[in-house]
């Protein structure tokens, strides 16, 4: 999948205006707003990013809209208008949701989250990212109980790649990793692409899923 997003598609099932779509348009992003799940068509030829409002949606016992589990296997999905304390963040991340935009967030922070997600980054609280990646790092020295193919993936990681995983586990973003290691952001992205390849992950969500699986074995 190309990292360039053509359009943001909002599933907005409440009567209030979709302010996030208006904000997204203000920074040059194309948007489409739909109010009924029946209108939701996955355009196979388009590279769209889907934002599903938690408000007004039918939810599972984790606070995640039921529709999401059907979408994440096919298209990038994030949740917005999320009420704090009503969703299991870890379950959302491991399901494949790219990020959570809370209803009480500042508008500038919300826009930053949208920009990051359409650039193929995750948008979650740092402690959660740290927790998931730390599970992977902890497995690097306890490979005996991990299946052979996973061990092989871990062994293919270079020392620098392991260091980058550790920095990511602390919640550091690409720019911060570059500053810590005195390398360019381009080099950081190259290392992360290599990590994706070696762990057979197409993006950060899949890498987190792989890390969680490795940690649970």
MARVEX-138387 format. One line per 10 residues: for each residue z, x negated, y of C-alpha. Coordinates in Angstrom, 2 decimals. Layout:
<sites>
Z/X/Y | ...
</sites>
This chain:
<sites>
0.00/0.00/0.00 | -0.84/-1.31/3.45 | 2.09/-1.88/5.76 | 0.27/-0.19/8.64 | 1.31/3.42/9.04 | -1.30/5.82/10.39 | 0.92/8.81/11.10 | 4.50/10.08/10.89 | 4.79/13.44/9.14 | 7.98/15.37/9.95
9.31/18.14/7.71 | 11.37/20.02/10.30 | 12.82/23.26/8.96 | 15.08/24.37/11.82 | 14.26/26.29/14.99 | 15.24/23.52/17.41 | 12.51/21.20/18.76 | 11.82/18.01/16.81 | 12.96/15.51/19.43 | 12.35/12.54/17.17
8.65/13.36/16.92 | 8.46/13.53/20.71 | 10.16/10.14/20.95 | 7.84/8.66/18.34 | 4.80/9.85/20.30 | 6.25/8.28/23.44 | 5.98/4.83/21.81 | 2.42/5.40/20.62 | 2.93/6.70/17.07 | 0.81/9.58/15.81
2.86/12.50/14.50 | 2.52/15.81/12.70 | 5.30/18.39/12.43 | 5.45/20.95/9.63 | 8.13/23.57/9.15 | 7.46/24.77/5.62 | 7.47/22.75/2.40 | 4.38/24.68/1.33 | 2.47/22.99/4.18 | 3.35/19.56/2.84
0.23/17.95/1.41 | 0.24/14.33/0.38 | -2.98/12.95/1.82 | -4.05/10.37/-0.76 | -6.46/8.63/1.61 | -4.01/8.43/4.51 | -1.18/5.98/4.99 | 1.47/8.35/6.26 | 5.23/7.96/6.53 | 7.27/11.09/5.75
10.49/11.96/7.56 | 12.51/14.76/6.02 | 15.23/16.50/8.01 | 18.49/16.88/6.12 | 19.32/19.88/8.28 | 17.76/23.07/6.96 | 16.83/21.51/3.61 | 18.06/22.41/0.12 | 20.30/19.50/-0.93 | 21.44/18.01/-4.22
25.06/17.10/-4.94 | 24.57/13.75/-3.14 | 23.46/15.42/0.08 | 19.82/14.40/-0.43 | 17.06/16.99/0.09 | 15.78/18.11/-3.34 | 12.21/17.50/-2.24 | 12.79/13.77/-1.79 | 12.89/12.83/-5.48 | 9.35/14.19/-5.87
8.02/12.36/-2.82 | 9.46/8.86/-3.10 | 7.29/7.91/-6.08 | 4.15/8.53/-4.05 | 4.82/7.96/-0.34 | 7.34/6.23/1.94 | 10.16/8.61/2.83 | 13.11/8.51/5.22 | 15.69/11.10/6.24 | 16.57/12.14/9.77
19.05/14.55/11.38 | 21.53/13.33/8.77 | 25.13/14.42/9.30 | 27.60/11.60/8.71 | 29.84/12.03/5.72 | 27.48/14.48/4.01 | 25.26/12.05/2.09 | 25.75/9.37/-0.55 | 23.99/6.45/1.14 | 23.80/4.28/-1.96
22.23/7.07/-4.01 | 19.64/7.63/-1.28 | 18.77/3.94/-1.13 | 18.49/3.53/-4.90 | 16.41/6.69/-5.12 | 13.87/5.00/-2.88 | 14.60/6.48/0.56 | 13.61/3.91/3.21 | 16.41/4.74/5.63 | 18.77/7.25/7.21
18.65/8.37/10.84 | 21.87/10.09/11.82 | 22.03/13.03/14.19 | 24.68/11.32/16.34 | 22.84/8.01/16.79 | 21.75/6.81/20.21 | 18.08/7.48/20.85 | 17.24/3.79/21.33 | 18.84/2.95/17.98 | 16.97/5.79/16.32
13.66/4.52/17.68 | 14.50/1.02/16.49 | 15.09/2.48/13.03 | 11.72/4.22/13.07 | 9.95/1.01/14.12 | 11.67/-1.00/11.39 | 10.86/1.51/8.66 | 7.19/1.83/9.55 | 7.11/-1.99/9.36 | 8.28/-1.75/5.73
11.92/-2.59/6.40 | 14.97/-0.64/5.28 | 17.25/1.12/7.77 | 20.76/1.39/6.35 | 24.21/0.30/7.38 | 24.61/-3.43/6.85 | 27.65/-3.16/4.56 | 25.58/-1.13/2.08 | 22.69/-3.62/2.10 | 25.25/-6.38/1.65
26.85/-4.62/-1.30 | 23.59/-4.09/-3.19 | 22.25/-7.59/-2.69 | 25.60/-9.18/-3.48 | 25.35/-7.66/-6.94 | 22.15/-9.61/-7.47 | 23.62/-12.85/-6.14 | 26.65/-12.49/-8.43 | 24.31/-12.35/-11.41 | 22.69/-15.71/-10.67
25.52/-17.57/-12.43 | 26.06/-15.02/-15.22 | 22.61/-14.81/-16.76 | 23.71/-14.79/-20.40 | 24.11/-11.03/-20.51 | 20.87/-10.29/-18.66 | 17.65/-9.49/-20.61 | 15.23/-12.39/-21.01 | 12.61/-11.02/-18.61 | 15.21/-10.59/-15.87
16.57/-14.08/-16.54 | 13.03/-15.43/-16.20 | 12.65/-13.67/-12.85 | 15.93/-15.14/-11.61 | 14.97/-18.63/-12.78 | 11.68/-18.46/-10.89 | 13.56/-18.06/-7.62 | 13.76/-21.32/-5.66 | 16.92/-22.58/-4.01 | 15.58/-21.49/-0.62
14.73/-18.03/-1.95 | 18.25/-17.69/-3.36 | 19.64/-18.71/0.02 | 17.52/-16.05/1.69 | 18.76/-13.45/-0.78 | 22.33/-14.47/0.11 | 21.57/-14.11/3.81 | 19.97/-10.73/3.24 | 23.08/-9.76/1.26 | 25.13/-10.39/4.38
22.93/-7.93/6.28 | 20.85/-10.53/8.14 | 17.39/-9.44/9.25 | 14.27/-11.62/9.30 | 14.81/-12.94/12.83 | 18.42/-13.86/12.10 | 17.47/-15.55/8.81 | 14.85/-17.59/10.66 | 17.42/-18.71/13.23 | 20.00/-19.62/10.57
17.52/-21.68/8.54 | 15.64/-23.10/11.55 | 12.33/-21.75/10.29 | 9.85/-19.26/11.71 | 9.94/-15.52/11.04 | 6.49/-15.96/9.48 | 7.99/-18.40/6.96 | 10.83/-15.99/6.23 | 8.31/-13.23/5.54 | 6.40/-15.60/3.24
9.58/-16.35/1.29 | 10.43/-12.65/1.01 | 6.89/-11.92/-0.20 | 7.39/-14.60/-2.85 | 10.70/-13.00/-3.86 | 8.93/-9.64/-4.17 | 6.26/-11.21/-6.38 | 8.71/-13.04/-8.63 | 10.89/-9.96/-9.11 | 7.84/-7.71/-9.46
8.92/-5.66/-6.45 | 6.40/-4.13/-4.07 | 8.88/-3.71/-1.23 | 12.55/-3.97/-0.28 | 13.41/-0.67/-1.90 | 12.08/-1.81/-5.27 | 13.83/-5.17/-4.89 | 17.11/-3.33/-4.33 | 16.48/-1.19/-7.39 | 15.80/-4.33/-9.44
18.93/-5.97/-8.07 | 21.01/-2.94/-8.93 | 19.59/-2.86/-12.46 | 20.28/-6.57/-12.96 | 23.83/-6.09/-11.72 | 24.49/-3.18/-14.06 | 23.39/-4.95/-17.25
</sites>
